[in-house]
């Protein structure tokens, strides 16, 4: 299985390290019910940056991207948002070699957001969270997190970084594929290009949002960002170049050395224990960046998690009967992710204290505190 097929297999739930469990498609694959009290509305935005060419297809003289926006609503709507289009689902499954699954399977995942629910809340009263997905993955992999945050009063945008996702559908039904995935060399320069390009995408989105529907709720002085995998590295890059982003989270992503000479705003590392515990080879980039993070910071690892445990995709895989090899059940991984991400932004964008970051948590015993505001503690387990 080639490298892109491995990425996609993880995306849709195939256990790359060994044979997959038998597939039995669930009758109703679904995202978890948001934990907040507010209904959630959503819309999609098509944005075009005419100031720069596309970094992956330079002969295209502009950078186009699709963005999903979620917001608190007063009442539910009547039309649920789609998770993916049938074409996106088919391309993702085909590219992963999962031809025994129904081609439209990922388009049938039931979401909790409504496309016809009007925004609710006071003007400039809601913090904004920007989400960036993993490499090769669609923005939809972070839908469950976005819906949960919006149910607690946040406005959330997830950016699809065009030509870095296996399939992206535009309003005229054009579908772009992953040109970046075909790049022959994936070295430090490649990943830095990806993170810097994503940082430029995010800044452009922040520039454009005030002109868009639903954005009147956003408090421009309370903006945070979280990303999974390369999206986590992009969070660092975006914070370095854009001071509007006040707090950030890297979820299970190697970083690209963007924080030199330093970053004084709050930052959270959240990853797998078996990959990102201090002293492990994969943790080298976090250890390099740790002393350069000069503000509030934490380093947390989750026992039993795999890379997809922090996204919707582990949950969907478990629902359709595919074993990712995680010791941690997918619903539990989802619950931990939602709890820590929201607690971090509640603390730093809403000034709501939480005990989650002060020591071991009885509510989340799988989470191990590997670092504090000073330095990471080298430990291998609880």
VOBA-1610 file (N, C-alpha, C; in pm, whole numbers, padded with zeros to 5 digits, always signed):
BEGIN
Unk+00086-00119+00000Unk+00000+00000+00000Unk+00089+00124+00000Unk+00072+00213-00098Unk+00157+00330-00105Unk+00122+00432+00003Unk+00202+00539+00014Unk+00188+00631+00127Unk+00052+00700+00128Unk+00003+00743+00011Unk-00126+00811+00013Unk-00238+00715+00046Unk-00226+00590-00002Unk-00329+00492+00035Unk-00326+00467+00184Unk-00207+00471+00246Unk-00200+00455+00391Unk-00272+00569+00461Unk-00247+00693+00414Unk-00315+00809+00473Unk-00465+00793+00463Unk-00511+00754+00347Unk-00655+00744+00326Unk-00715+00626+00402Unk-00637+00519+00413Unk-00688+00406+00487Unk-00711+00442+00633Unk-00617+00519+00689Unk-00638+00569+00825Unk-00759+00660+00829Unk-00776+00743+00726Unk-00889+00834+00719Unk-01021+00761+00732Unk-01037+00652+00659Unk-01167+00586+00659Unk-01173+00468+00755Unk-01062+00439+00823Unk-01071+00343+00930Unk-01002+00211+00909Unk-00930+00188+00799Unk-00863+00062+00778Unk-00745+00049+00872Unk-00728-00066+00934Unk-00615-00089+01024Unk-00493-00120+00939Unk-00412-00017+00910Unk-00300-00032+00818Unk-00196-00128+00872Unk-00178-00129+01004Unk-00073-00211+01063Unk-00103-00361+01052Unk-00223-00399+01019Unk-00259-00540+01009Unk-00391-00554+00938Unk-00439-00675+00922Unk-00565-00695+00851Unk-00679-00625+00921Unk-00768-00570+00842Unk-00884-00502+00897Unk-00985-00605+00944Unk-01061-00567+01045Unk-01170-00652+01089Unk-01278-00656+00982Unk-01362-00758+00981Unk-01469-00764+00882Unk-01554-00638+00887Unk-01597-00592+00772Unk-01675-00469+00763Unk-01823-00504+00763Unk-01894-00443+00855Unk-02039-00454+00860Unk-02094-00314+00874Unk-02141-00256+00765Unk-02182-00117+00766Unk-02299-00096+00861Unk-02285+00006+00946Unk-02392+00040+01039Unk-02511+00097+00963Unk-02630+00073+01016Unk-02749+00127+00952Unk-02753+00278+00963Unk-02689+00331+01067Unk-02699+00474+01092Unk-02568+00528+01148Unk-02462+00536+01068Unk-02340+00599+01121Unk-02369+00743+01157Unk-02320+00787+01272Unk-02361+00918+01322Unk-02254+00980+01410Unk-02260+01111+01424Unk-02174+01184+01513Unk-02238+01194+01651Unk-02159+01215+01755Unk-02216+01223+01890Unk-02303+01347+01906Unk-02405+01334+01988Unk-02490+01449+02018Unk-02409+01555+02092Unk-02411+01680+02046Unk-02333+01785+02114Unk-02372+01797+02261Unk-02276+01832+02344Unk-02298+01837+02489Unk-02355+01970+02537Unk-02358+02072+02451Unk-02409+02202+02491Unk-02560+02211+02479Unk-02614+02323+02523Unk-02760+02340+02529Unk-02820+02403+02403Unk-02735+02449+02311Unk-02789+02525+02199Unk-02793+02442+02071Unk-02899+02456+01991Unk-02897+02395+01858Unk-02783+02455+01776Unk-02747+02386+01671Unk-02632+02427+01590Unk-02676+02447+01445Unk-02640+02562+01391Unk-02661+02589+01250Unk-02528+02585+01176Unk-02533+02565+01046Unk-02409+02560+00968Unk-02433+02611+00828Unk-02326+02659+00767Unk-02330+02702+00628Unk-02192+02679+00569Unk-02181+02682+00437Unk-02051+02670+00371Unk-02019+02799+00297Unk-01891+02829+00290Unk-01842+02950+00225Unk-01743+02911+00116Unk-01753+02977+00003Unk-01656+02961-00105Unk-01577+03090-00113Unk-01447+03081-00083Unk-01362+03199-00076Unk-01253+03192-00182Unk-01218+03307-00238Unk-01113+03314-00340Unk-01016+03425-00304Unk-00890+03388-00285Unk-00783+03483-00256Unk-00712+03515-00387Unk-00736+03635-00438Unk-00678+03674-00566Unk-00536+03729-00552Unk-00486+03736-00430Unk-00354+03796-00408Unk-00240+03696-00424Unk-00270+03567-00440Unk-00163+03467-00449Unk-00209+03349-00534Unk-00116+03283-00602Unk-00152+03162-00677Unk-00168+03045-00581Unk-00227+02938-00631Unk-00237+02818-00550Unk-00098+02759-00529Unk-00060+02725-00405Unk+00076+02676-00380Unk+00105+02540-00442Unk+00001+02458-00466Unk+00022+02323-00518Unk-00001+02313-00668Unk-00080+02403-00723Unk-00106+02407-00868Unk-00082+02551-00912Unk+00044+02591-00928Unk+00078+02732-00947Unk+00018+02796-01071Unk-00015+02715-01174Unk-00074+02774-01293Unk-00215+02827-01269Unk-00272+02791-01154Unk-00398+02852-01112Unk-00362+02979-01037Unk-00400+03092-01092Unk-00351+03221-01042Unk-00415+03270-00915Unk-00511+03196-00859Unk-00577+03236-00735Unk-00584+03115-00642Unk-00608+03142-00516Unk-00623+03035-00417Unk-00771+03028-00379Unk-00838+02923-00423Unk-00978+02899-00386Unk-00984+02802-00270Unk-01084+02818-00185Unk-01102+02722-00077Unk-01247+02719-00031Unk-01284+02606+00024Unk-01415+02590+00084Unk-01400+02590+00237Unk-01494+02653+00303Unk-01491+02667+00448Unk-01630+02633+00502Unk-01635+02556+00609Unk-01762+02532+00679Unk-01767+02618+00804Unk-01883+02675+00831Unk-01902+02760+00949Unk-02018+02704+01030Unk-01995+02686+01160Unk-02100+02643+01253Unk-02124+02753+01355Unk-02247+02766+01401Unk-02282+02873+01495Unk-02396+02827+01584Unk-02409+02887+01702Unk-02526+02857+01785Unk-02652+02910+01718Unk-02761+02837+01735Unk-02889+02876+01676Unk-02995+02881+01786Unk-03100+02956+01758Unk-03208+02966+01857Unk-03293+02840+01860Unk-03327+02790+01741Unk-03409+02669+01730Unk-03350+02580+01621Unk-03374+02449+01628Unk-03326+02361+01521Unk-03393+02396+01388Unk-03331+02354+01279Unk-03390+02371+01148Unk-03462+02245+01104Unk-03479+02231+00975Unk-03549+02113+00920Unk-03459+02033+00827Unk-03341+02086+00790Unk-03252+02017+00698Unk-03116+01996+00763Unk-03082+01869+00788Unk-02952+01839+00846Unk-02843+01858+00741Unk-02728+01902+00787Unk-02614+01919+00698Unk-02558+01783+00658Unk-02511+01772+00536Unk-02445+01650+00489Unk-02303+01645+00545Unk-02254+01524+00570Unk-02117+01507+00618Unk-02019+01520+00503Unk-02045+01450+00394Unk-01970+01460+00270Unk-02068+01444+00155Unk-02029+01481+00034Unk-02111+01450-00082Unk-02088+01304-00122Unk-02180+01242-00195Unk-02157+01105-00243Unk-02030+01092-00326Unk-01999+01193-00406Unk-01877+01188-00487Unk-01753+01191-00398Unk-01752+01277-00298Unk-01638+01282-00205Unk-01622+01148-00135Unk-01733+01089-00090Unk-01727+00960-00024Unk-01668+00854-00117Unk-01716+00851-00241Unk-01667+00751-00336Unk-01518+00766-00362Unk-01472+00888-00383Unk-01331+00909-00412Unk-01242+00872-00294Unk-01286+00905-00174Unk-01209+00870-00056Unk-01198+00718-00040Unk-01310+00649-00057Unk-01309+00504-00040Unk-01232+00434-00152Unk-01250+00481-00274Unk-01178+00420-00386Unk-01028+00438-00372Unk-00985+00555-00334Unk-00843+00581-00323Unk-00779+00499-00212Unk-00858+00465-00112Unk-00808+00381-00003Unk-00817+00233-00036Unk-00878+00200-00151Unk-00893+00060-00188Unk-01003-00011-00114Unk-01094+00064-00054Unk-01204+00003+00023Unk-01328-00010-00065Unk-01315-00091-00167Unk-01424-00103-00264Unk-01535-00196-00217Unk-01515-00264-00103Unk-01621-00349-00051Unk-01723-00270+00032Unk-01697-00142+00054Unk-01792-00057+00124Unk-01885+00012+00025Unk-02008+00042+00066Unk-02096+00121-00021Unk-02028+00253-00057Unk-02028+00291-00182Unk-01950+00407-00226Unk-01996+00537-00161Unk-02123+00543-00122Unk-02175+00667-00063Unk-02175+00663+00090Unk-02108+00566+00150Unk-02118+00544+00294Unk-02089+00668+00376Unk-01980+00739+00344Unk-01941+00853+00425Unk-02034+00973+00406Unk-02113+00971+00301Unk-02211+01078+00282Unk-02338+01054+00363Unk-02351+00935+00421Unk-02472+00903+00499Unk-02453+00926+00647Unk-02333+00967+00690Unk-02309+00992+00832Unk-02403+01103+00880Unk-02475+01076+00987Unk-02574+01173+01036Unk-02505+01277+01124Unk-02523+01403+01089Unk-02469+01514+01165Unk-02577+01572+01256Unk-02540+01673+01333Unk-02633+01736+01428Unk-02660+01882+01396Unk-02604+01933+01287Unk-02619+02075+01253Unk-02721+02091+01142Unk-02784+02208+01141Unk-02892+02237+01047Unk-02849+02346+00949Unk-02880+02324+00822Unk-02842+02422+00721Unk-02939+02539+00713Unk-03054+02528+00779Unk-03155+02636+00773Unk-03187+02691+00911Unk-03089+02688+01002Unk-03108+02743+01137Unk-03033+02875+01147Unk-03107+02981+01175Unk-03046+03114+01179Unk-02956+03130+01302Unk-02848+03209+01290Unk-02759+03233+01404Unk-02834+03299+01519Unk-02792+03267+01641Unk-02851+03326+01760Unk-02741+03372+01854Unk-02759+03488+01913Unk-02661+03542+02006Unk-02642+03690+01983Unk-02571+03752+02076Unk-02553+03896+02063Unk-02436+03928+01971Unk-02440+04042+01910Unk-02337+04085+01816Unk-02200+04087+01885Unk-02102+04027+01821Unk-01965+04018+01872Unk-01959+03952+02010Unk-02052+03861+02036Unk-02054+03798+02167Unk-01994+03659+02174Unk-01954+03601+02060Unk-01906+03463+02057Unk-01760+03454+02018Unk-01680+03378+02093Unk-01544+03351+02048Unk-01547+03269+01919Unk-01440+03281+01841Unk-01427+03208+01715Unk-01315+03105+01728Unk-01341+02982+01681Unk-01240+02878+01676Unk-01221+02837+01530Unk-01096+02837+01485Unk-01060+02791+01351Unk-01005+02649+01362Unk-01050+02560+01273Unk-01006+02421+01272Unk-00936+02389+01140Unk-00826+02314+01150Unk-00750+02272+01032Unk-00732+02120+01037Unk-00773+02047+00933Unk-00769+01900+00938Unk-00631+01844+00905Unk-00620+01712+00912Unk-00496+01644+00878Unk-00470+01642+00729Unk-00349+01605+00692Unk-00308+01602+00552Unk-00384+01492+00478Unk-00438+01528+00361Unk-00516+01434+00283Unk-00660+01421+00327Unk-00695+01488+00436Unk-00827+01469+00496Unk-00918+01588+00471Unk-01049+01564+00463Unk-01143+01674+00444Unk-01170+01745+00577Unk-01218+01867+00567Unk-01252+01942+00688Unk-01361+01874+00768Unk-01439+01789+00703Unk-01550+01723+00772Unk-01504+01631+00884Unk-01376+01588+00885Unk-01330+01499+00991Unk-01337+01564+01129Unk-01352+01696+01134Unk-01359+01769+01261Unk-01499+01822+01289Unk-01599+01766+01220Unk-01737+01814+01236Unk-01789+01794+01377Unk-01763+01677+01437Unk-01814+01651+01572Unk-01761+01753+01672Unk-01633+01787+01662Unk-01575+01889+01749Unk-01639+02024+01722Unk-01657+02059+01595Unk-01716+02188+01561Unk-01859+02199+01615Unk-01938+02094+01598Unk-02075+02097+01647Unk-02080+02111+01798Unk-01991+02041+01868Unk-01991+02048+02014Unk-01955+02189+02061Unk-01853+02249+02002Unk-01815+02385+02040Unk-01928+02484+02011Unk-01991+02470+01895Unk-02100+02563+01861Unk-02218+02548+01956Unk-02242+02426+02004Unk-02352+02406+02099Unk-02326+02476+02232Unk-02200+02513+02258Unk-02163+02588+02378Unk-02143+02736+02349Unk-02186+02782+02233Unk-02184+02925+02205Unk-02067+02976+02123Unk-01980+02889+02077Unk-01870+02930+01991Unk-01916+02938+01845Unk-01854+03025+01768Unk-01859+03016+01623Unk-01734+02941+01580Unk-01750+02848+01487Unk-01640+02760+01446Unk-01630+02760+01294Unk-01508+02771+01242Unk-01486+02753+01099Unk-01382+02645+01078Unk-01409+02554+00984Unk-01312+02453+00943Unk-01271+02482+00800Unk-01142+02489+00778Unk-01089+02528+00647Unk-01048+02404+00569Unk-01097+02392+00447Unk-01051+02287+00356Unk-00935+02345+00276Unk-00817+02290+00296Unk-00699+02340+00228Unk-00690+02272+00091Unk-00733+02342-00011Unk-00752+02286-00144Unk-00625+02219-00196Unk-00644+02106-00261Unk-00537+02022-00315Unk-00456+01953-00208Unk-00500+01964-00082Unk-00443+01882+00026Unk-00546+01782+00078Unk-00663+01782+00023Unk-00768+01687+00057Unk-00795+01598-00064Unk-00829+01474-00039Unk-00853+01379-00147Unk-00967+01423-00237Unk-01064+01493-00181Unk-01176+01539-00262Unk-01240+01661-00199Unk-01250+01767-00276Unk-01314+01892-00232Unk-01412+01936-00339Unk-01537+01953-00300Unk-01642+01992-00394Unk-01669+02141-00382Unk-01673+02209-00497Unk-01703+02352-00503Unk-01849+02373-00545Unk-01900+02493-00526Unk-02043+02516-00555Unk-02085+02484-00698Unk-01993+02494-00794Unk-02028+02460-00933Unk-02007+02311-00961Unk-01987+02232-00856Unk-01971+02086-00860Unk-01837+02041-00916Unk-01743+02133-00934Unk-01606+02091-00958Unk-01555+02015-00835Unk-01476+01913-00859Unk-01417+01838-00749Unk-01265+01837-00770Unk-01193+01898-00677Unk-01047+01894-00681Unk-00997+01777-00597Unk-00882+01724-00635Unk-00824+01613-00562Unk-00691+01656-00500Unk-00616+01560-00446Unk-00501+01594-00362Unk-00373+01601-00445Unk-00350+01715-00509Unk-00227+01734-00584Unk-00105+01726-00493Unk-00116+01779-00372Unk-00002+01774-00279Unk+00034+01632-00241Unk-00063+01542-00242Unk-00036+01403-00205Unk+00054+01334-00306Unk+00059+01386-00428Unk+00143+01327-00532Unk+00285+01381-00531Unk+00316+01468-00437Unk+00449+01526-00431Unk+00551+01416-00404Unk+00659+01410-00483Unk+00752+01296-00469Unk+00836+01298-00342Unk+00853+01414-00282Unk+00939+01425-00163Unk+00860+01488-00049Unk+00861+01422+00066Unk+00793+01476+00184Unk+00897+01507+00291Unk+00979+01607+00266Unk+01085+01643+00359Unk+01042+01763+00443Unk+01135+01816+00522Unk+01103+01930+00608Unk+01054+02049+00525Unk+01115+02071+00409Unk+01073+02184+00325Unk+00930+02166+00277Unk+00892+02042+00246Unk+00755+02016+00202Unk+00655+02050+00313Unk+00682+02002+00433Unk+00587+02024+00543Unk+00585+02172+00585Unk+00698+02238+00574Unk+00697+02382+00604Unk+00614+02457+00500Unk+00626+02417+00373Unk+00543+02478+00270Unk+00396+02456+00301Unk+00361+02335+00345Unk+00221+02305+00377Unk+00173+02389+00494Unk+00252+02397+00601Unk+00207+02471+00719Unk+00199+02620+00692Unk+00295+02673+00617Unk+00292+02816+00586Unk+00177+02849+00491Unk+00149+02758+00396Unk+00035+02779+00308Unk-00096+02776+00384Unk-00106+02685+00480Unk-00227+02679+00563Unk-00240+02804+00649Unk-00128+02852+00701Unk-00134+02976+00780Unk-00187+03090+00695Unk-00143+03099+00570Unk-00195+03204+00480Unk-00343+03184+00453Unk-00386+03058+00438Unk-00529+03030+00420Unk-00609+03082+00539Unk-00561+03053+00659Unk-00634+03092+00780Unk-00642+03243+00793Unk-00533+03313+00769Unk-00536+03458+00778Unk-00633+03518+00676Unk-00636+03461+00556Unk-00731+03509+00456Unk-00875+03485+00501Unk-00901+03367+00557Unk-01035+03339+00607Unk-01074+03439+00716Unk-00983+03469+00808Unk-01013+03567+00913Unk-01041+03705+00854Unk-00971+03739+00747Unk-00997+03867+00680Unk-01137+03871+00619Unk-01182+03757+00566Unk-01307+03752+00491Unk-01431+03734+00579Unk-01416+03675+00695Unk-01532+03639+00776Unk-01623+03757+00811Unk-01571+03875+00842Unk-01663+03984+00878Unk-01766+04016+00771Unk-01741+03975+00648Unk-01833+04004+00538Unk-01934+03892+00515Unk-01931+03787+00597Unk-02009+03668+00569Unk-02123+03649+00668Unk-02226+03576+00622Unk-02343+03548+00705Unk-02303+03468+00828Unk-02358+03504+00941Unk-02330+03435+01067Unk-02210+03489+01139Unk-02129+03571+01071Unk-02006+03620+01133Unk-02029+03737+01226Unk-02147+03795+01226Unk-02173+03909+01315Unk-02161+03869+01462Unk-02176+03739+01491Unk-02163+03692+01630Unk-02019+03697+01679Unk-01922+03697+01589Unk-01782+03675+01626Unk-01724+03794+01700Unk-01660+03763+01813Unk-01580+03862+01884Unk-01439+03859+01825Unk-01396+03960+01752Unk-01266+03955+01685Unk-01147+03955+01780Unk-01172+03982+01907Unk-01064+03981+02005Unk-01052+03848+02078Unk-01136+03751+02041Unk-01131+03619+02106Unk-01132+03511+01998Unk-01016+03487+01939Unk-01001+03389+01832Unk-00899+03284+01875Unk-00935+03157+01857Unk-00845+03046+01885Unk-00838+02954+01764Unk-00743+02862+01767Unk-00727+02769+01655Unk-00682+02634+01708Unk-00732+02528+01644Unk-00690+02392+01675Unk-00677+02315+01544Unk-00577+02229+01537Unk-00559+02148+01417Unk-00512+02010+01453Unk-00549+01912+01368Unk-00508+01774+01390Unk-00399+01737+01289Unk-00294+01668+01337Unk-00184+01626+01252Unk-00115+01748+01192Unk-00100+01757+01058Unk-00036+01876+01002Unk-00117+02001+01031Unk-00247+01986+01058Unk-00327+02099+01101Unk-00281+02155+01234Unk-00223+02069+01320Unk-00167+02117+01446Unk-00042+02198+01423Unk+00044+02150+01333Unk+00162+02228+01296Unk+00122+02360+01232Unk+00017+02357+01151Unk-00032+02480+01088Unk-00086+02578+01192Unk-00139+02526+01304Unk-00185+02614+01411Unk-00068+02696+01465Unk+00045+02630+01489Unk+00164+02705+01532Unk+00203+02810+01430Unk+00210+02769+01303Unk+00252+02862+01197Unk+00158+02981+01188Unk+00028+02956+01200Unk-00070+03065+01191Unk-00058+03159+01310Unk-00031+03105+01429Unk-00016+03191+01546Unk+00107+03279+01535Unk+00214+03226+01476Unk+00337+03304+01460Unk+00315+03422+01365Unk+00238+03398+01258Unk+00222+03502+01156Unk+00099+03590+01178Unk+00005+03547+01260Unk-00121+03622+01276Unk-00152+03642+01423Unk-00128+03761+01477Unk-00150+03785+01621Unk-00295+03783+01661Unk-00387+03777+01566Unk-00529+03770+01602Unk-00563+03638+01671Unk-00484+03535+01648Unk-00510+03403+01707Unk-00448+03401+01847Unk-00532+03401+01948Unk-00487+03421+02086Unk-00444+03294+02156Unk-00490+03177+02109Unk-00459+03051+02177Unk-00469+02939+02075Unk-00383+02835+02090Unk-00382+02729+01989Unk-00354+02592+02046Unk-00399+02490+01970Unk-00381+02350+02008Unk-00324+02273+01889Unk-00220+02197+01916Unk-00168+02099+01820Unk-00215+01962+01866Unk-00302+01899+01788Unk-00354+01768+01821Unk-00280+01662+01740Unk-00187+01594+01803Unk-00121+01476+01747Unk-00046+01506+01617Unk+00019+01622+01610Unk+00089+01657+01488Unk+00234+01694+01511Unk+00327+01635+01433Unk+00465+01681+01431Unk+00469+01826+01387Unk+00558+01905+01444Unk+00564+02046+01409Unk+00683+02073+01317Unk+00682+02190+01254Unk+00778+02221+01148Unk+00876+02331+01185Unk+00893+02357+01315Unk+00991+02455+01359Unk+00952+02599+01332Unk+00822+02629+01346Unk+00773+02763+01313Unk+00781+02862+01429Unk+00803+02814+01553Unk+00787+02903+01667Unk+00913+02981+01702Unk+01026+02951+01639Unk+01147+03027+01667Unk+01128+03173+01622Unk+01162+03272+01705Unk+01233+03260+01833Unk+01144+03237+01955Unk+01012+03239+01939Unk+00928+03214+02054Unk+00782+03247+02027Unk+00696+03198+02116Unk+00552+03224+02106Unk+00499+03238+02247Unk+00443+03354+02281Unk+00406+03384+02419Unk+00258+03361+02448Unk+00180+03320+02349Unk+00038+03297+02372Unk+00010+03152+02414Unk-00103+03124+02478Unk-00130+02990+02530Unk-00128+02883+02420Unk-00067+02768+02454Unk-00057+02660+02357Unk-00066+02525+02428Unk-00138+02432+02363Unk-00158+02298+02417Unk-00111+02195+02316Unk-00024+02101+02360Unk+00004+01980+02285Unk-00087+01870+02339Unk-00159+01801+02249Unk-00246+01691+02288Unk-00224+01578+02189Unk-00174+01462+02237Unk-00142+01356+02142Unk-00148+01218+02202Unk-00105+01121+02121Unk-00102+00980+02164Unk+00012+00956+02262Unk-00015+00876+02364Unk+00091+00845+02461Unk+00204+00768+02394Unk+00172+00672+02305Unk+00276+00587+02249Unk+00354+00655+02137Unk+00321+00780+02105Unk+00395+00853+02004Unk+00460+00980+02058Unk+00388+01048+02148Unk+00430+01183+02187Unk+00466+01196+02335Unk+00489+01085+02403Unk+00545+01096+02537Unk+00688+01147+02526Unk+00729+01239+02613Unk+00865+01292+02604Unk+00969+01180+02603Unk+01069+01197+02516Unk+01173+01098+02502Unk+01152+01005+02385Unk+01031+00997+02333Unk+01005+00914+02216Unk+01047+00990+02090Unk+01093+00916+01985Unk+01141+00984+01864Unk+01041+01081+01803Unk+00912+01044+01800Unk+00812+01130+01739Unk+00791+01259+01817Unk+00832+01259+01944Unk+00813+01377+02029Unk+00926+01478+02013Unk+01024+01450+01927Unk+01138+01540+01915Unk+01097+01683+01880Unk+01000+01698+01787Unk+00964+01834+01746Unk+00894+01907+01859Unk+00815+01837+01939Unk+00750+01901+02052Unk+00855+01944+02156Unk+00953+01857+02180Unk+01058+01891+02276Unk+01141+02009+02226Unk+01165+02015+02095Unk+01236+02130+02038Unk+01158+02259+02060Unk+01025+02253+02042Unk+00944+02374+02052Unk+00911+02413+02196Unk+00914+02317+02286Unk+00867+02341+02423Unk+00931+02463+02489Unk+01063+02476+02489Unk+01121+02594+02557Unk+01094+02724+02484Unk+01050+02717+02358Unk+01020+02838+02282Unk+00877+02886+02304Unk+00796+02804+02369Unk+00661+02845+02407Unk+00671+02912+02542Unk+00661+03042+02544Unk+00693+03118+02666Unk+00571+03164+02743Unk+00451+03129+02694Unk+00329+03161+02767Unk+00277+03039+02840Unk+00149+03043+02874Unk+00083+02925+02933Unk+00097+02810+02835Unk+00132+02689+02887Unk+00147+02574+02798Unk+00125+02445+02876Unk+00077+02344+02804Unk+00061+02210+02860Unk+00093+02109+02752Unk+00136+01991+02799Unk+00169+01878+02710Unk+00095+01759+02766Unk-00007+01712+02697Unk-00092+01603+02743Unk-00089+01489+02642Unk-00080+01367+02691Unk-00089+01250+02605Unk-00201+01160+02654Unk-00259+01086+02561Unk-00377+01005+02590Unk-00342+00857+02573Unk-00362+00781+02678Unk-00331+00639+02681Unk-00427+00563+02590Unk-00371+00479+02502Unk-00453+00390+02420Unk-00506+00450+02292Unk-00472+00575+02264Unk-00524+00642+02145Unk-00440+00609+02022Unk-00503+00620+01904Unk-00433+00617+01776Unk-00455+00753+01709Unk-00393+00771+01593Unk-00394+00902+01529Unk-00536+00952+01503Unk-00625+00863+01462Unk-00761+00905+01428Unk-00852+00918+01549Unk-00802+00884+01668Unk-00887+00890+01788Unk-00934+01031+01819Unk-00866+01131+01765Unk-00897+01270+01796Unk-00988+01333+01689Unk-01039+01252+01597Unk-01128+01301+01491Unk-01254+01216+01487Unk-01346+01254+01398Unk-01468+01174+01379Unk-01437+01036+01323Unk-01324+01022+01255Unk-01304+00906+01170Unk-01289+00777+01249Unk-01230+00783+01368Unk-01223+00663+01452Unk-01363+00620+01493Unk-01447+00718+01524Unk-01584+00687+01566Unk-01662+00622+01451Unk-01650+00679+01332Unk-01720+00622+01217Unk-01667+00483+01186Unk-01535+00466+01193Unk-01476+00334+01167Unk-01531+00230+01263Unk-01539+00265+01391Unk-01590+00169+01490Unk-01737+00138+01463Unk-01813+00237+01423Unk-01955+00215+01397Unk-01979+00121+01279Unk-01887+00122+01181Unk-01906+00035+01066Unk-01826-00095+01077Unk-01767-00118+01194Unk-01705-00246+01220Unk-01562-00261+01178Unk-01487-00150+01167Unk-01346-00157+01130Unk-01261-00130+01254Unk-01164-00218+01278Unk-01078-00209+01395Unk-00952-00131+01360Unk-00931-00017+01425Unk-00811+00064+01403Unk-00694+00021+01490Unk-00717-00073+01579Unk-00611-00117+01668Unk-00592-00032+01791Unk-00686+00057+01820Unk-00676+00142+01938Unk-00723+00066+02062Unk-00650+00080+02171Unk-00698+00025+02298Unk-00812+00109+02353Unk-00813+00236+02319Unk-00916+00328+02366Unk-01035+00321+02272Unk-01153+00296+02327Unk-01273+00293+02244Unk-01296+00430+02181Unk-01347+00430+02059Unk-01362+00555+01985Unk-01453+00656+02055Unk-01568+00617+02111Unk-01650+00718+02180Unk-01575+00783+02297Unk-01489+00705+02364Unk-01414+00762+02475Unk-01308+00859+02424Unk-01241+00823+02314Unk-01144+00915+02256Unk-01209+01045+02213Unk-01327+01034+02156Unk-01401+01154+02117Unk-01434+01240+02237Unk-01484+01176+02344Unk-01523+01250+02464Unk-01403+01323+02525Unk-01287+01257+02529Unk-01167+01321+02585Unk-01126+01441+02501Unk-01127+01423+02369Unk-01089+01533+02280Unk-01180+01653+02297Unk-01310+01628+02294Unk-01405+01739+02307Unk-01389+01809+02441Unk-01368+01732+02547Unk-01360+01790+02680Unk-01237+01881+02694Unk-01121+01832+02647Unk-00999+01910+02664Unk-00994+02030+02571Unk-01038+02013+02448Unk-01035+02126+02356Unk-01126+02237+02405Unk-01247+02202+02446Unk-01338+02306+02494Unk-01288+02370+02624Unk-01233+02289+02714Unk-01181+02344+02840Unk-01068+02443+02814Unk-00981+02410+02719Unk-00870+02500+02685Unk-00922+02634+02635Unk-01017+02632+02543Unk-01067+02758+02489Unk-01157+02830+02590Unk-01230+02757+02673Unk-01306+02822+02779Unk-01212+02899+02873Unk-01097+02838+02902Unk-01001+02902+02993Unk-00939+03027+02929Unk-00897+03017+02806Unk-00816+03124+02748Unk-00895+03225+02666Unk-01016+03192+02625Unk-01098+03288+02552Unk-01218+03336+02632Unk-01253+03264+02740Unk-01367+03303+02822Unk-01330+03324+02968Unk-01205+03297+03002Unk-01158+03315+03139Unk-01238+03230+03237Unk-01264+03106+03199Unk-01336+03012+03285Unk-01237+02909+03338Unk-01202+02917+03464Unk-01104+02823+03521Unk-01152+02679+03512Unk-01056+02587+03502Unk-01087+02444+03495Unk-00978+02368+03569Unk-01014+02259+03637Unk-00911+02177+03703Unk-00842+02080+03609Unk-00887+02069+03484Unk-00832+01969+03392Unk-00683+01986+03369Unk-00632+02109+03377Unk-00493+02134+03343Unk-00404+02151+03465Unk-00458+02125+03584Unk-00379+02144+03705Unk-00325+02015+03763Unk-00368+01900+03711Unk-00322+01773+03763Unk-00402+01659+03705Unk-00383+01535+03755Unk-00457+01420+03704Unk-00607+01443+03716Unk-00682+01396+03616Unk-00825+01417+03612Unk-00900+01286+03633Unk-00986+01282+03735Unk-01069+01165+03755Unk-01167+01146+03641Unk-01208+01258+03579Unk-01302+01250+03466Unk-01236+01192+03342Unk-01105+01213+03326Unk-01032+01164+03208Unk-00904+01096+03253Unk-00913+00980+03319Unk-00792+00915+03370Unk-00697+00868+03259Unk-00747+00857+03135Unk-00659+00816+03025Unk-00561+00925+02985Unk-00588+01049+03027Unk-00504+01162+02989Unk-00391+01178+03089Unk-00270+01187+03038Unk-00150+01192+03120Unk-00084+01327+03101Unk-00058+01392+03211Unk+00004+01524+03206Unk+00155+01508+03197Unk+00208+01529+03076Unk+00352+01511+03056Unk+00430+01639+03070Unk+00365+01751+03076Unk+00439+01876+03089Unk+00356+01982+03156Unk+00421+02078+03214Unk+00354+02190+03280Unk+00405+02318+03218Unk+00392+02427+03289Unk+00436+02555+03235Unk+00589+02565+03229Unk+00660+02474+03292Unk+00806+02482+03293Unk+00869+02396+03183Unk+00857+02265+03196Unk+00921+02178+03100Unk+00847+02044+03102Unk+00863+01963+02994Unk+00798+01833+02993Unk+00861+01740+03095Unk+00780+01656+03155Unk+00828+01554+03248Unk+00847+01426+03170Unk+00966+01368+03173Unk+00991+01246+03097Unk+00929+01129+03174Unk+00821+01077+03117Unk+00753+00966+03182Unk+00690+00881+03073Unk+00675+00755+03102Unk+00622+00665+03002Unk+00481+00619+03028Unk+00425+00651+03143Unk+00291+00604+03172Unk+00233+00674+03291Unk+00117+00625+03335Unk+00053+00690+03448Unk+00130+00666+03576
//
